[in-house]
């Protein structure tokens, strides 16, 4: 069993034990605040049950009817938990106020004991649920942790109210009931906050700008991506689904555009563990006025021509300067891409990836390492790489100066 559901089950057991203890002691000790805190803990059992069901359903894999997975079940359980907290708190507060006028008995001193036990147990559960909930991205488990935090606060309120009544029963006889009312109000307020936070996720509210910026920067680190036109994300349970529109060279082939989009999808999943999946849309970028192309390359056929570096398509990527000399069809090949990359020290243009094209790579400056089909080799000026189609490969600059290499990819 995964850690989230296991923590929820343990929480149910602890809350159930505390609820039974406080309700029994509250009845025998005639303490309304302890009794109210006991019913609040009983509600925690149902709350943790909702979280357990939500996490269990959310862990199911995607299927034909649920292509985005079942993660929303976890968010929905958090929303229902908020409604439950609000309803329970309102009921406790109302009952306490109505009963305040009929107080005749002073509570027993031992009523404080289960409250102290509750504070100790709940402090541990708050810490565990917050840690596991934030690590897994579970809004329901985090909401359940806040609920346990409210248990601690309500127990402190109950102790304060009960202590006042025991200190001076004549002046503070109703303090025990008012403490129960305060517990109900706190519980209801927490329910409103939890329901509001989870409702924003159910309504596909965009994540904070910090997360969107991480998505853009990861996409821009992929070779061939000239810009990010649009970026959207929505939380579907424990993780986010991303829709991103990237800009690429308008003269490249559909196959090459698809390869860039696939690399963006892989990069986001590798670099951002909170992203579940990405839908990549490819858009043509605006042509820089300073770039000069051979006349008939726009039709995808290479002319007989010699190009200098200043006639190429230059893209300044976060990892280095990328130049594309040729990209299109030849007399014998479906597609051909020839270019160079001046790779910054300590950088890699992409994580290990594969593509249908065969590829040659020639290092002319700097030092680094190349991984091809699981084998890593140290390289320097004069080193060459050949990689067959659909084989995993990667290049890294492990030196302290830029590395310059030329690459040639083709599909027969």
C-alpha positions as CSV (number, residue, x, y, z in Angstrom):
1,X,0.0,0.0,0.0
2,X,1.3,3.5,-0.9
3,X,2.2,5.9,2.0
4,X,-0.7,8.2,1.5
5,X,-3.5,5.6,2.0
6,X,-1.5,4.0,4.8
7,X,-1.2,7.3,6.7
8,X,-5.0,7.9,6.1
9,X,-5.8,4.5,7.7
10,X,-3.5,5.1,10.7
11,X,-5.2,8.5,11.1
12,X,-8.6,6.8,11.1
13,X,-7.5,4.4,13.9
14,X,-6.0,7.2,16.0
15,X,-9.0,9.5,15.6
16,X,-11.5,6.7,16.3
17,X,-9.7,5.9,19.6
18,X,-9.5,9.5,20.7
19,X,-13.2,10.1,19.8
20,X,-14.3,7.1,21.9
21,X,-12.1,8.2,24.8
22,X,-13.3,11.9,24.8
23,X,-17.0,11.1,24.3
24,X,-17.0,8.6,27.2
25,X,-15.1,10.9,29.5
26,X,-17.1,13.9,28.4
27,X,-20.4,12.1,29.3
28,X,-19.2,10.8,32.6
29,X,-17.4,14.1,33.5
30,X,-20.3,16.3,32.4
31,X,-18.0,18.4,30.2
32,X,-19.7,19.8,27.0
33,X,-16.4,21.0,25.5
34,X,-14.7,17.6,25.9
35,X,-17.9,16.0,24.4
36,X,-17.8,18.4,21.5
37,X,-14.1,17.7,20.9
38,X,-15.0,14.0,21.0
39,X,-17.6,14.4,18.3
40,X,-15.1,16.5,16.3
41,X,-12.7,13.6,16.5
42,X,-15.4,11.2,15.4
43,X,-15.9,13.4,12.3
44,X,-12.2,13.0,11.7
45,X,-12.7,9.2,11.3
46,X,-15.1,9.9,8.4
47,X,-12.8,12.6,7.1
48,X,-9.8,10.2,7.0
49,X,-12.1,7.6,5.4
50,X,-12.9,10.1,2.6
51,X,-9.2,10.8,2.1
52,X,-8.4,7.0,2.0
53,X,-11.1,6.4,-0.6
54,X,-10.0,9.4,-2.7
55,X,-6.3,8.4,-2.6
56,X,-7.1,4.8,-3.5
57,X,-9.3,5.8,-6.5
58,X,-6.8,8.4,-7.6
59,X,-4.0,5.8,-7.8
60,X,-5.9,3.9,-10.5
61,X,-4.3,4.2,-14.0
62,X,-5.9,6.1,-16.8
63,X,-8.3,4.2,-19.1
64,X,-10.4,4.8,-22.1
65,X,-13.2,6.6,-20.2
66,X,-10.7,8.5,-18.0
67,X,-7.8,9.5,-20.3
68,X,-6.5,12.0,-17.7
69,X,-6.5,9.4,-14.9
70,X,-8.6,9.3,-11.7
71,X,-6.7,12.0,-9.8
72,X,-9.8,14.2,-9.4
73,X,-11.2,11.7,-7.0
74,X,-8.6,12.8,-4.5
75,X,-9.5,16.5,-5.0
76,X,-13.2,15.7,-4.7
77,X,-12.6,13.9,-1.4
78,X,-10.9,17.0,-0.1
79,X,-13.8,19.2,-1.1
80,X,-16.3,16.8,0.6
81,X,-14.1,16.9,3.7
82,X,-14.4,20.7,3.7
83,X,-18.2,20.5,3.6
84,X,-18.2,17.9,6.3
85,X,-16.1,20.1,8.6
86,X,-18.4,23.1,8.0
87,X,-21.5,21.1,8.8
88,X,-20.1,19.4,11.8
89,X,-18.7,22.7,13.2
90,X,-22.0,24.5,12.7
91,X,-23.9,21.7,14.5
92,X,-21.5,21.6,17.5
93,X,-21.6,25.4,17.9
94,X,-25.4,25.5,17.7
95,X,-25.8,22.7,20.2
96,X,-23.3,24.3,22.7
97,X,-25.1,27.7,22.6
98,X,-28.6,26.1,23.0
99,X,-27.4,24.1,26.0
100,X,-25.5,26.9,27.7
101,X,-28.7,28.0,29.5
102,X,-29.3,24.6,31.1
103,X,-25.9,24.2,32.9
104,X,-26.3,22.8,36.5
105,X,-23.3,20.5,37.0
106,X,-19.6,21.3,37.3
107,X,-17.4,19.1,35.1
108,X,-15.0,16.6,36.8
109,X,-11.3,17.5,36.8
110,X,-10.2,14.2,35.0
111,X,-11.9,15.5,31.9
112,X,-8.7,17.3,31.0
113,X,-6.8,14.0,30.6
114,X,-8.1,12.9,27.2
115,X,-7.6,16.4,25.8
116,X,-3.9,16.3,26.7
117,X,-3.6,12.8,25.1
118,X,-5.3,14.2,22.0
119,X,-2.9,17.1,21.6
120,X,0.1,14.8,21.8
121,X,-1.3,12.3,19.3
122,X,-2.5,14.9,16.9
123,X,0.8,16.8,16.9
124,X,2.5,13.7,15.5
125,X,-0.3,13.1,12.9
126,X,-0.1,16.7,11.7
127,X,3.6,16.4,11.0
128,X,3.3,13.1,9.3
129,X,0.3,14.0,7.1
130,X,1.8,17.3,6.0
131,X,5.1,15.7,5.1
132,X,3.5,12.8,3.1
133,X,0.8,15.0,1.6
134,X,3.3,17.6,0.3
135,X,5.7,15.0,-1.0
136,X,2.9,13.2,-2.9
137,X,1.0,16.4,-3.9
138,X,-2.2,15.2,-2.2
139,X,-4.5,18.1,-1.4
140,X,-6.8,15.8,0.5
141,X,-4.1,14.5,2.8
142,X,-2.9,18.1,3.4
143,X,-6.5,19.1,4.2
144,X,-6.7,16.2,6.6
145,X,-3.5,17.4,8.3
146,X,-5.1,20.8,8.8
147,X,-8.1,19.1,10.2
148,X,-5.9,17.4,12.8
149,X,-4.3,20.8,13.5
150,X,-7.8,22.1,14.2
151,X,-8.2,19.2,16.6
152,X,-5.2,20.4,18.6
153,X,-6.6,24.0,18.6
154,X,-10.0,22.8,19.7
155,X,-8.4,20.7,22.5
156,X,-6.6,23.7,23.7
157,X,-9.8,25.7,23.6
158,X,-11.5,23.0,25.5
159,X,-8.8,22.9,28.1
160,X,-9.0,26.6,28.6
161,X,-12.8,26.6,28.9
162,X,-12.7,23.6,31.3
163,X,-10.0,25.2,33.4
164,X,-12.0,28.4,33.8
165,X,-15.1,26.4,34.9
166,X,-13.0,24.3,37.4
167,X,-11.2,27.4,38.7
168,X,-14.4,29.4,39.5
169,X,-17.6,27.4,39.0
170,X,-19.7,30.3,40.1
171,X,-18.4,32.9,37.7
172,X,-17.4,30.6,34.8
173,X,-20.0,27.8,34.9
174,X,-21.0,28.3,31.2
175,X,-17.4,28.6,30.0
176,X,-17.3,24.9,29.2
177,X,-20.3,25.4,26.8
178,X,-18.8,28.5,25.3
179,X,-15.6,26.6,24.7
180,X,-17.6,24.0,22.8
181,X,-19.1,26.8,20.7
182,X,-15.7,28.1,19.9
183,X,-14.6,24.7,18.8
184,X,-17.5,24.5,16.5
185,X,-16.8,27.9,15.0
186,X,-13.1,27.0,14.4
187,X,-14.1,23.7,12.8
188,X,-16.6,25.4,10.5
189,X,-14.1,28.0,9.4
190,X,-11.6,25.4,8.6
191,X,-14.2,23.6,6.5
192,X,-14.8,26.7,4.5
193,X,-11.1,27.2,3.8
194,X,-10.6,23.5,2.8
195,X,-13.6,23.5,0.5
196,X,-12.5,26.8,-1.2
197,X,-9.0,25.6,-1.8
198,X,-10.1,22.3,-3.4
199,X,-12.9,23.9,-5.4
200,X,-10.3,26.1,-7.2
201,X,-8.6,22.9,-8.4
202,X,-11.9,21.3,-9.5
203,X,-12.5,24.5,-11.5
204,X,-9.1,24.1,-13.3
205,X,-7.6,27.2,-11.7
206,X,-4.1,27.9,-13.1
207,X,-1.1,27.1,-10.8
208,X,1.0,29.9,-9.4
209,X,3.3,31.8,-11.9
210,X,6.4,30.2,-10.3
211,X,5.3,26.8,-11.6
212,X,4.4,28.1,-15.0
213,X,7.8,29.7,-15.3
214,X,9.4,26.3,-14.5
215,X,7.4,24.8,-17.4
216,X,8.5,27.5,-19.9
217,X,12.2,27.3,-18.9
218,X,12.2,23.5,-19.2
219,X,10.6,23.7,-22.7
220,X,13.0,26.4,-23.9
221,X,15.9,24.2,-22.9
222,X,15.0,21.8,-25.7
223,X,16.9,22.2,-28.9
224,X,14.8,23.6,-31.7
225,X,12.3,25.4,-29.4
226,X,12.4,29.1,-30.3
227,X,9.8,30.3,-27.9
228,X,6.7,29.5,-25.8
229,X,3.5,31.1,-27.2
230,X,1.1,29.7,-24.6
231,X,1.3,27.7,-21.4
232,X,-1.6,26.2,-19.4
233,X,-1.7,23.8,-16.6
234,X,-4.4,22.2,-14.4
235,X,-4.2,19.9,-11.5
236,X,-5.9,16.6,-12.0
237,X,-5.4,15.1,-8.6
238,X,-1.8,14.6,-7.3
239,X,-0.1,16.1,-10.4
240,X,-0.6,18.6,-13.2
241,X,-1.5,18.1,-16.9
242,X,0.1,20.7,-19.1
243,X,-0.9,22.3,-22.4
244,X,1.9,24.2,-24.1
245,X,2.3,25.9,-27.5
246,X,5.9,26.0,-28.6
247,X,7.4,27.9,-31.6
248,X,9.7,26.2,-34.0
249,X,11.4,27.1,-37.3
250,X,8.6,27.2,-39.9
251,X,10.9,25.6,-42.6
252,X,11.5,22.3,-40.8
253,X,9.6,19.2,-41.7
254,X,6.5,17.9,-39.9
255,X,8.6,14.9,-38.7
256,X,11.2,17.2,-37.3
257,X,8.5,19.3,-35.5
258,X,7.1,16.2,-34.0
259,X,10.5,15.2,-32.7
260,X,10.9,18.6,-31.0
261,X,7.4,18.3,-29.5
262,X,8.2,14.8,-28.2
263,X,11.5,16.0,-26.7
264,X,9.6,18.8,-24.9
265,X,7.1,16.3,-23.5
266,X,10.0,14.1,-22.2
267,X,11.9,17.1,-20.8
268,X,8.9,18.3,-18.7
269,X,8.3,14.8,-17.3
270,X,12.0,14.3,-16.4
271,X,12.7,17.8,-15.0
272,X,9.3,18.5,-13.3
273,X,8.2,15.5,-11.2
274,X,4.9,17.3,-10.4
275,X,3.9,17.1,-14.1
276,X,2.0,14.0,-15.1
277,X,1.7,14.5,-18.8
278,X,2.0,17.3,-21.5
279,X,0.1,18.1,-24.7
280,X,2.5,20.0,-27.0
281,X,1.2,22.2,-29.8
282,X,3.6,23.3,-32.5
283,X,3.4,26.8,-33.9
284,X,5.6,28.5,-36.6
285,X,7.9,31.1,-35.2
286,X,8.4,34.5,-36.8
287,X,11.3,34.7,-39.2
288,X,14.2,36.8,-38.1
289,X,14.9,39.5,-40.7
290,X,18.7,39.0,-40.5
291,X,18.7,35.4,-41.6
292,X,19.4,34.6,-45.3
293,X,18.3,31.3,-46.8
294,X,19.2,29.7,-50.1
295,X,16.4,30.6,-52.6
296,X,14.7,27.3,-53.0
297,X,15.2,25.8,-49.5
298,X,11.6,27.0,-48.7
299,X,10.4,24.2,-50.9
300,X,12.3,21.6,-48.9
301,X,14.9,20.7,-51.6
302,X,18.5,21.4,-51.0
303,X,20.2,23.5,-53.6
304,X,23.9,23.1,-54.6
305,X,25.2,25.8,-52.3
306,X,27.9,26.7,-49.8
307,X,26.8,28.5,-46.6
308,X,28.8,30.6,-44.1
309,X,27.9,30.7,-40.5
310,X,26.2,34.1,-40.7
311,X,23.8,32.6,-43.3
312,X,22.5,30.0,-40.9
313,X,19.5,30.0,-38.6
314,X,20.9,31.0,-35.2
315,X,19.0,30.2,-32.0
316,X,20.5,31.3,-28.7
317,X,19.4,28.5,-26.3
318,X,20.0,28.5,-22.5
319,X,22.6,25.8,-23.1
320,X,24.4,27.3,-26.1
321,X,24.2,28.7,-29.6
322,X,22.4,26.4,-32.1
323,X,22.9,26.9,-35.9
324,X,21.0,25.1,-38.5
325,X,22.7,25.0,-41.9
326,X,20.4,22.7,-43.9
327,X,17.0,21.1,-43.1
328,X,14.8,19.5,-45.7
329,X,14.8,16.8,-48.4
330,X,17.6,15.8,-50.7
331,X,17.7,13.8,-53.9
332,X,18.1,10.5,-52.0
333,X,16.9,11.3,-48.5
334,X,13.4,12.0,-47.0
335,X,14.9,14.5,-44.6
336,X,18.3,15.8,-43.7
337,X,19.4,18.2,-40.9
338,X,22.9,19.6,-40.6
339,X,23.9,22.0,-37.9
340,X,26.3,23.0,-35.1
341,X,26.0,23.7,-31.4
342,X,28.4,25.7,-29.3
343,X,27.6,24.0,-26.0
344,X,28.2,25.9,-22.7
345,X,30.4,24.4,-20.0
346,X,28.6,21.9,-17.8
347,X,25.5,21.8,-20.0
348,X,23.6,19.2,-22.0
349,X,21.2,20.2,-24.8
350,X,18.7,17.5,-23.8
351,X,18.3,14.5,-21.6
352,X,18.9,11.0,-23.1
353,X,16.6,10.8,-26.1
354,X,16.0,8.9,-29.3
355,X,14.6,9.7,-32.8
356,X,14.0,7.8,-36.0
357,X,16.9,9.5,-37.9
358,X,20.4,8.2,-38.0
359,X,23.0,10.7,-36.8
360,X,26.7,11.6,-37.1
361,X,28.3,14.0,-34.7
362,X,31.8,15.6,-34.9
363,X,33.5,17.4,-32.0
364,X,35.8,20.2,-33.0
365,X,36.4,22.1,-29.8
366,X,36.2,21.4,-26.1
367,X,35.8,18.2,-24.1
368,X,32.9,16.2,-22.8
369,X,31.2,12.8,-22.9
370,X,28.8,11.1,-25.3
371,X,26.4,8.3,-24.3
372,X,25.2,6.0,-27.2
373,X,23.0,3.0,-26.5
374,X,24.1,2.7,-22.9
375,X,27.9,3.2,-23.5
376,X,29.5,6.5,-22.3
377,X,32.7,7.7,-24.0
378,X,35.0,10.7,-23.1
379,X,35.4,12.9,-26.2
380,X,37.5,15.8,-27.5
381,X,38.4,17.6,-30.7
382,X,38.3,15.1,-33.6
383,X,35.9,12.6,-31.9
384,X,33.0,11.4,-34.0
385,X,29.8,9.7,-33.0
386,X,27.4,7.5,-35.1
387,X,24.0,6.7,-33.7
388,X,21.5,4.5,-35.5
389,X,17.8,5.4,-35.6
390,X,15.8,5.0,-32.4
391,X,18.8,4.5,-30.2
392,X,19.2,6.4,-26.9
393,X,22.0,9.0,-26.9
394,X,23.1,12.1,-25.1
395,X,26.1,14.6,-25.1
396,X,27.4,16.6,-22.2
397,X,30.1,19.3,-21.9
398,X,32.1,18.2,-18.9
399,X,34.9,20.8,-19.5
400,X,35.3,24.4,-18.3
401,X,35.2,25.9,-21.8
402,X,32.5,25.8,-24.6
403,X,32.3,22.7,-26.7
404,X,31.7,23.0,-30.4
405,X,30.3,20.1,-32.4
406,X,28.6,19.6,-35.8
407,X,25.7,17.1,-36.3
408,X,24.1,15.5,-39.3
409,X,20.8,13.7,-39.0
410,X,18.9,12.0,-41.9
411,X,16.1,9.7,-42.7
412,X,16.4,7.6,-45.9
